[in-house]
């Protein structure tokens, strides 16, 4: 039962992250006069604040990973068992897909709705996607920012760190990452967050999904290795 509670918490937390973050990108970023709405800053804060509120909601239960790259990096760092890693990742993916499905249902309630390329806040790169950065820029961005994000997580959850501030610091760091990376890839640093919208958007979002699965996991593993070798808890 304890494991099931942790897995349910991870699914719920990832559901909330995708619902608020991708919801801001899909719905709240569009105003009656055009695609201004809350803008890049608002979307960035939506992702960051979603992590903050979930950290204090489910953190005591599961640690609030809500991101397969984090769970796999924790496994590599010896902070999570293989069994729980599998349970966490499956739960995170289910939560993300459920949230994207709900967003799809809500979005179709708008008159004249048609699924755009890279819809529902999907991640991507190249011609037609936001700043039209190439694949190399996307790869470097996702690797470096996931690496930094995991270092923040390892540092703020270390034995000598203040547990009360961890959720706030992690949420702020994710918001900062989005402020820079949204024009490049829409900001993933989270394979589950990318999986959900891509399954419903299809097209290029689904074709490019591999990068947002492989690269954030690689960045997280590199951060775990760096933490284990160069930084002590």
Beta strands, then each sheet from edge to edge (+ up, - down):
end
